[in-house]
C-alpha cells in the first residue's frame, strides 16, 4: 500500500502542470519590486512611483500628509469607501438574519 501511494504521488507530481507562462513574468519579480530590486512591468513602475513620492515624508511621519496631500486624501477616501461597503454589507446580512428569524417565528 505504501508503494502504491508513492507511485501515485510520483505520477501526479510528474504529470501535474507547472506554472504556465502567461507573459507576466515570474512571481518572485513582484517581491523584488517591493524590496527595491530591479523589476519589469506595472508592479515595478508602481513601486518606483510610490517610493519616489513617499520617500521625502518617510523620515518624519508627522509630515507625510503635508507633503502628499493628494495621496493622503485618496487613501483616506479609499478606506472610508471600504468601511462603508463593509458596513452596508453587514447591515444587509443583519436584516436578512432578522427577516429569517421573523419568518421562522411566524411560520
N, CA, C and O atoms as a DFTB+ gen file, in Angstrom:
428 C
 N C O
     1  1       0.820      -1.179       0.000
     2  2       0.000       0.000       0.000
     3  2       0.877       1.260       0.000
     4  3       0.542       2.255      -0.643
     5  1       1.984       1.209       0.717
     6  2       2.891       2.348       0.741
     7  2       3.499       2.563      -0.644
     8  3       3.643       3.699      -1.097
     9  1       3.857       1.455      -1.316
    10  2       4.414       1.579      -2.649
    11  2       3.394       2.157      -3.626
    12  3       3.744       2.942      -4.507
    13  1       2.146       1.768      -3.466
    14  2       1.088       2.310      -4.324
    15  2       0.954       3.819      -4.106
    16  3       0.806       4.580      -5.062
    17  1       1.008       4.241      -2.844
    18  2       0.920       5.668      -2.537
    19  2       2.115       6.426      -3.129
    20  3       1.943       7.499      -3.708
    21  1       3.305       5.880      -2.986
    22  2       4.499       6.509      -3.550
    23  2       4.385       6.598      -5.066
    24  3       4.745       7.614      -5.660
    25  1       3.883       5.532      -5.694
    26  2       3.711       5.534      -7.141
    27  2       2.770       6.641      -7.581
    28  3       3.093       7.408      -8.488
    29  1       1.601       6.730      -6.941
    30  2       0.622       7.726      -7.360
    31  2       1.083       9.150      -7.066
    32  3       0.831      10.058      -7.858
    33  1       1.756       9.351      -5.936
    34  2       2.290      10.683      -5.639
    35  2       3.323      11.081      -6.686
    36  3       3.329      12.218      -7.157
    37  1       4.188      10.152      -7.046
    38  2       5.187      10.429      -8.071
    39  2       4.572      10.691      -9.427
    40  3       5.017      11.585     -10.147
    41  1       3.542       9.916      -9.792
    42  2       2.876      10.097     -11.078
    43  2       2.174      11.454     -11.146
    44  3       2.258      12.158     -12.152
    45  1       1.490      11.806     -10.078
    46  2       0.807      13.103     -10.047
    47  2       1.836      14.232     -10.110
    48  3       1.626      15.216     -10.818
    49  1       2.947      14.102      -9.378
    50  2       3.976      15.136      -9.400
    51  2       4.590      15.258     -10.792
    52  3       4.953      16.354     -11.218
    53  1       4.704      14.157     -11.489
    54  2       5.281      14.173     -12.820
    55  2       4.331      14.790     -13.840
    56  3       4.763      15.548     -14.708
    57  1       3.055      14.475     -13.743
    58  2       2.081      14.918     -14.736
    59  2       1.430      16.256     -14.413
    60  3       0.770      16.850     -15.266
    61  1       1.615      16.732     -13.183
    62  2       0.979      17.979     -12.782
    63  2       1.575      19.151     -13.561
    64  3       2.796      19.287     -13.639
    65  1       0.711      20.005     -14.143
    66  2       1.264      21.159     -14.876
    67  2       1.884      22.145     -13.899
    68  3       1.372      22.372     -12.803
    69  1       2.978      22.712     -14.318
    70  2       3.655      23.708     -13.507
    71  2       3.326      25.084     -14.053
    72  3       2.656      25.197     -15.079
    73  1       3.783      26.119     -13.391
    74  2       3.434      27.492     -13.718
    75  2       3.438      27.747     -15.225
    76  3       4.487      27.683     -15.867
    77  1       2.264      28.036     -15.786
    78  2       2.236      28.342     -17.210
    79  2       2.813      29.734     -17.457
    80  3       2.735      30.611     -16.597
    81  1       3.383      29.921     -18.622
    82  2       3.945      31.215     -18.973
    83  2       2.839      32.076     -19.571
    84  3       2.468      31.902     -20.732
    85  1       2.315      33.007     -18.775
    86  2       1.247      33.890     -19.234
    87  2       1.781      35.229     -19.705
    88  3       1.014      36.095     -20.127
    89  1       3.089      35.403     -19.636
    90  2       3.686      36.643     -20.096
    91  2       3.776      37.726     -19.040
    92  3       4.141      38.859     -19.353
    93  1       3.452      37.404     -17.791
    94  2       3.510      38.392     -16.720
    95  2       4.828      38.348     -15.957
    96  3       5.036      39.153     -15.049
    97  1       5.702      37.446     -16.299
    98  2       6.970      37.310     -15.599
    99  2       6.858      36.336     -14.447
   100  3       5.790      35.783     -14.184
   101  1       7.955      36.136     -13.772
   102  2       7.998      35.208     -12.646
   103  2       7.361      35.844     -11.422
   104  3       7.454      37.059     -11.246
   105  1       6.711      35.048     -10.564
   106  2       6.078      35.612      -9.376
   107  2       7.054      36.277      -8.419
   108  3       6.679      37.226      -7.731
   109  1       8.279      35.812      -8.356
   110  2       9.221      36.407      -7.425
   111  2       9.696      37.783      -7.866
   112  3      10.339      38.482      -7.082
   113  1       9.403      38.190      -9.082
   114  2       9.789      39.510      -9.557
   115  2       8.984      40.604      -8.853
   116  3       9.494      41.707      -8.654
   117  1       7.744      40.319      -8.476
   118  2       6.933      41.317      -7.769
   119  2       7.514      41.590      -6.392
   120  3       7.516      42.734      -5.936
   121  1       8.006      40.554      -5.725
   122  2       8.604      40.775      -4.413
   123  2       9.903      41.552      -4.545
   124  3      10.263      42.305      -3.640
   125  1      10.626      41.383      -5.670
   126  2      11.831      42.173      -5.906
   127  2      11.489      43.647      -6.028
   128  3      12.252      44.501      -5.576
   129  1      10.346      43.956      -6.637
   130  2       9.947      45.352      -6.811
   131  2       9.675      46.010      -5.467
   132  3       9.973      47.189      -5.277
   133  1       9.116      45.256      -4.544
   134  2       8.806      45.825      -3.243
   135  2      10.061      46.018      -2.387
   136  3      10.103      46.892      -1.522
   137  1      11.073      45.198      -2.637
   138  2      12.283      45.310      -1.838
   139  2      13.322      46.200      -2.479
   140  3      14.426      46.341      -1.952
   141  1      12.991      46.801      -3.603
   142  2      13.913      47.721      -4.237
   143  2      14.740      47.098      -5.333
   144  3      15.627      47.755      -5.877
   145  1      14.477      45.838      -5.678
   146  2      15.218      45.186      -6.746
   147  2      14.748      45.655      -8.102
   148  3      13.797      46.430      -8.209
   149  1      15.413      45.185      -9.134
   150  2      15.043      45.556     -10.488
   151  2      13.896      44.669     -10.926
   152  3      14.000      43.443     -10.872
   153  1      12.800      45.277     -11.361
   154  2      11.653      44.516     -11.828
   155  2      11.045      45.224     -13.022
   156  3      11.075      46.451     -13.116
   157  1      10.498      44.442     -13.925
   158  2       9.850      44.995     -15.103
   159  2       8.354      44.948     -14.916
   160  3       7.853      44.185     -14.090
   161  1       7.644      45.745     -15.664
   162  2       6.192      45.674     -15.648
   163  2       5.558      46.713     -14.762
   164  3       6.216      47.606     -14.226
   165  1       4.269      46.567     -14.627
   166  2       3.463      47.546     -13.901
   167  2       3.811      47.570     -12.424
   168  3       3.875      48.642     -11.822
   169  1       4.040      46.398     -11.828
   170  2       4.343      46.362     -10.396
   171  2       5.608      47.148     -10.083
   172  3       5.660      47.863      -9.083
   173  1       6.610      47.026     -10.912
   174  2       7.841      47.770     -10.694
   175  2       7.651      49.260     -10.854
   176  3       8.216      50.051     -10.100
   177  1       6.850      49.645     -11.842
   178  2       6.591      51.073     -12.051
   179  2       5.814      51.665     -10.889
   180  3       6.121      52.767     -10.436
   181  1       4.804      50.943     -10.401
   182  2       4.007      51.434      -9.273
   183  2       4.867      51.539      -8.023
   184  3       4.791      52.526      -7.292
   185  1       5.688      50.516      -7.777
   186  2       6.555      50.553      -6.604
   187  2       7.545      51.713      -6.695
   188  3       7.801      52.390      -5.700
   189  1       8.096      51.941      -7.873
   190  2       9.031      53.054      -8.041
   191  2       8.363      54.401      -7.853
   192  3       8.924      55.288      -7.210
   193  1       7.164      54.564      -8.410
   194  2       6.435      55.828      -8.259
   195  2       6.099      56.073      -6.797
   196  3       6.263      57.185      -6.296
   197  1       5.628      55.037      -6.114
   198  2       5.273      55.179      -4.700
   199  2       6.484      55.546      -3.870
   200  3       6.414      56.419      -3.004
   201  1       7.595      54.879      -4.134
   202  2       8.806      55.170      -3.375
   203  2       9.281      56.599      -3.620
   204  3       9.725      57.269      -2.687
   205  1       9.195      57.069      -4.853
   206  2       9.648      58.435      -5.133
   207  2       8.728      59.479      -4.515
   208  3       9.193      60.539      -4.097
   209  1       7.436      59.197      -4.452
   210  2       6.502      60.167      -3.883
   211  2       6.524      60.188      -2.369
   212  3       6.344      61.246      -1.765
   213  1       6.742      59.034      -1.740
   214  2       6.666      58.958      -0.288
   215  2       8.013      59.089       0.409
   216  3       8.052      59.311       1.619
   217  1       9.102      58.960      -0.310
   218  2      10.428      58.974       0.304
   219  2      10.705      60.243       1.121
   220  3      11.268      60.118       2.208
   221  1      10.346      61.460       0.671
   222  2      10.651      62.639       1.492
   223  2       9.921      62.646       2.827
   224  3      10.471      63.122       3.820
   225  1       8.728      62.144       2.875
   226  2       7.946      62.199       4.102
   227  2       8.173      61.047       5.051
   228  3       7.722      61.099       6.196
   229  1       8.862      60.002       4.610
   230  2       9.052      58.847       5.475
   231  2      10.035      59.115       6.605
   232  3       9.994      58.428       7.626
   233  1      10.906      60.083       6.450
   234  2      11.856      60.401       7.516
   235  2      11.121      60.945       8.732
   236  3      11.502      60.655       9.866
   237  1      10.087      61.719       8.514
   238  2       9.277      62.267       9.600
   239  2       7.817      61.953       9.300
   240  3       7.193      62.651       8.500
   241  1       7.252      60.908       9.928
   242  2       5.875      60.502       9.603
   243  2       4.826      61.583       9.854
   244  3       3.757      61.547       9.245
   245  1       5.105      62.540      10.732
   246  2       4.129      63.592      11.009
   247  2       3.929      64.500       9.804
   248  3       2.860      65.086       9.634
   249  1       4.952      64.618       8.971
   250  2       4.850      65.489       7.808
   251  2       4.464      64.730       6.538
   252  3       4.435      65.320       5.458
   253  1       4.172      63.454       6.646
   254  2       3.877      62.639       5.473
   255  2       2.687      63.191       4.693
   256  3       2.756      63.315       3.470
   257  1       1.612      63.520       5.375
   258  2       0.432      64.039       4.676
   259  2       0.611      65.490       4.261
   260  3      -0.071      65.954       3.347
   261  1       1.493      66.202       4.900
   262  2       1.719      67.584       4.499
   263  2       2.366      67.656       3.120
   264  3       2.050      68.551       2.337
   265  1       3.267      66.725       2.816
   266  2       3.939      66.707       1.523
   267  2       3.139      65.967       0.454
   268  3       3.356      66.179      -0.739
   269  1       2.233      65.118       0.864
   270  2       1.480      64.282      -0.081
   271  2      -0.012      64.357       0.218
   272  3      -0.632      63.348       0.552
   273  1      -0.583      65.541       0.099
   274  2      -1.993      65.702       0.449
   275  2      -2.908      64.895      -0.465
   276  3      -3.914      64.356      -0.004
   277  1      -2.578      64.803      -1.741
   278  2      -3.425      64.035      -2.657
   279  2      -3.406      62.558      -2.298
   280  3      -4.449      61.905      -2.303
   281  1      -2.235      62.027      -1.988
   282  2      -2.128      60.615      -1.630
   283  2      -2.864      60.324      -0.330
   284  3      -3.538      59.301      -0.206
   285  1      -2.733      61.229       0.642
   286  2      -3.413      61.011       1.921
   287  2      -4.928      61.085       1.772
   288  3      -5.654      60.278       2.353
   289  1      -5.403      62.050       0.996
   290  2      -6.849      62.169       0.830
   291  2      -7.397      60.988       0.027
   292  3      -8.487      60.495       0.314
   293  1      -6.642      60.535      -0.978
   294  2      -7.091      59.371      -1.745
   295  2      -7.095      58.130      -0.873
   296  3      -8.017      57.318      -0.955
   297  1      -6.082      57.973      -0.042
   298  2      -6.033      56.825       0.856
   299  2      -7.146      56.857       1.880
   300  3      -7.766      55.832       2.161
   301  1      -7.405      58.034       2.441
   302  2      -8.476      58.151       3.430
   303  2      -9.839      57.886       2.803
   304  3     -10.681      57.223       3.410
   305  1     -10.068      58.400       1.589
   306  2     -11.360      58.158       0.949
   307  2     -11.510      56.691       0.561
   308  3     -12.613      56.147       0.621
   309  1     -10.412      56.043       0.164
   310  2     -10.490      54.616      -0.161
   311  2     -10.826      53.801       1.080
   312  3     -11.629      52.869       1.021
   313  1     -10.211      54.154       2.199
   314  2     -10.509      53.444       3.449
   315  2     -11.961      53.674       3.846
   316  3     -12.636      52.742       4.282
   317  1     -12.449      54.900       3.701
   318  2     -13.849      55.187       4.018
   319  2     -14.799      54.409       3.116
   320  3     -15.824      53.908       3.578
   321  1     -14.462      54.305       1.831
   322  2     -15.312      53.551       0.906
   323  2     -15.357      52.081       1.273
   324  3     -16.423      51.467       1.229
   325  1     -14.225      51.508       1.631
   326  2     -14.190      50.098       2.033
   327  2     -14.992      49.895       3.304
   328  3     -15.749      48.931       3.418
   329  1     -14.829      50.802       4.267
   330  2     -15.565      50.690       5.526
   331  2     -17.063      50.803       5.289
   332  3     -17.844      50.030       5.843
   333  1     -17.470      51.776       4.458
   334  2     -18.892      51.947       4.164
   335  2     -19.472      50.727       3.459
   336  3     -20.585      50.301       3.766
   337  1     -18.719      50.165       2.515
   338  2     -19.193      48.965       1.819
   339  2     -19.322      47.790       2.776
   340  3     -20.278      47.019       2.698
   341  1     -18.356      47.654       3.679
   342  2     -18.427      46.559       4.653
   343  2     -19.612      46.744       5.591
   344  3     -20.327      45.786       5.887
   345  1     -19.823      47.960       6.056
   346  2     -20.947      48.211       6.959
   347  2     -22.279      48.003       6.247
   348  3     -23.221      47.469       6.833
   349  1     -22.361      48.422       4.979
   350  2     -23.577      48.220       4.205
   351  2     -23.833      46.721       4.020
   352  3     -24.970      46.267       4.145
   353  1     -22.793      45.966       3.727
   354  2     -22.928      44.519       3.569
   355  2     -23.346      43.857       4.868
   356  3     -24.198      42.968       4.869
   357  1     -22.749      44.287       5.983
   358  2     -23.110      43.708       7.274
   359  2     -24.527      44.077       7.671
   360  3     -25.232      43.266       8.272
   361  1     -24.956      45.289       7.343
   362  2     -26.335      45.690       7.647
   363  2     -27.315      44.843       6.846
   364  3     -28.363      44.455       7.362
   365  1     -26.988      44.554       5.600
   366  2     -27.847      43.696       4.779
   367  2     -27.921      42.285       5.336
   368  3     -28.991      41.678       5.356
   369  1     -26.797      41.765       5.783
   370  2     -26.778      40.418       6.369
   371  2     -27.588      40.399       7.656
   372  3     -28.335      39.454       7.908
   373  1     -27.443      41.439       8.471
   374  2     -28.198      41.517       9.720
   375  2     -29.702      41.576       9.429
   376  3     -30.497      40.936      10.119
   377  1     -30.084      42.340       8.412
   378  2     -31.502      42.420       8.042
   379  2     -32.010      41.070       7.538
   380  3     -33.141      40.687       7.841
   381  1     -31.195      40.346       6.778
   382  2     -31.589      39.020       6.295
   383  2     -31.771      38.043       7.449
   384  3     -32.713      37.251       7.456
   385  1     -30.870      38.100       8.423
   386  2     -30.988      37.208       9.584
   387  2     -32.245      37.536      10.368
   388  3     -32.969      36.637      10.797
   389  1     -32.502      38.817      10.555
   390  2     -33.711      39.221      11.295
   391  2     -34.975      38.809      10.553
   392  3     -35.930      38.356      11.185
   393  1     -35.010      38.953       9.233
   394  2     -36.173      38.526       8.454
   395  2     -36.350      37.020       8.522
   396  3     -37.478      36.530       8.566
   397  1     -35.257      36.284       8.531
   398  2     -35.336      34.825       8.657
   399  2     -35.881      34.426      10.015
   400  3     -36.676      33.491      10.112
   401  1     -35.465      35.122      11.070
   402  2     -35.980      34.832      12.409
   403  2     -37.474      35.115      12.495
   404  3     -38.228      34.341      13.084
   405  1     -37.895      36.223      11.906
   406  2     -39.328      36.558      11.903
   407  2     -40.133      35.516      11.137
   408  3     -41.230      35.138      11.549
   409  1     -39.574      35.053      10.011
   410  2     -40.270      34.060       9.210
   411  2     -40.397      32.742       9.964
   412  3     -41.419      32.064       9.853
   413  1     -39.383      32.375      10.722
   414  2     -39.427      31.140      11.495
   415  2     -40.427      31.239      12.640
   416  3     -41.130      30.274      12.937
   417  1     -40.492      32.398      13.280
   418  2     -41.437      32.584      14.385
   419  2     -42.885      32.615      13.878
   420  3     -43.795      32.077      14.510
   421  1     -43.069      33.252      12.732
   422  2     -44.416      33.401      12.191
   423  2     -44.930      32.147      11.502
   424  3     -46.141      31.942      11.420
   425  1     -44.032      31.308      11.006
   426  2     -44.446      30.162      10.196
   427  2     -44.345      28.900      10.845
   428  3     -44.669      27.872      10.250
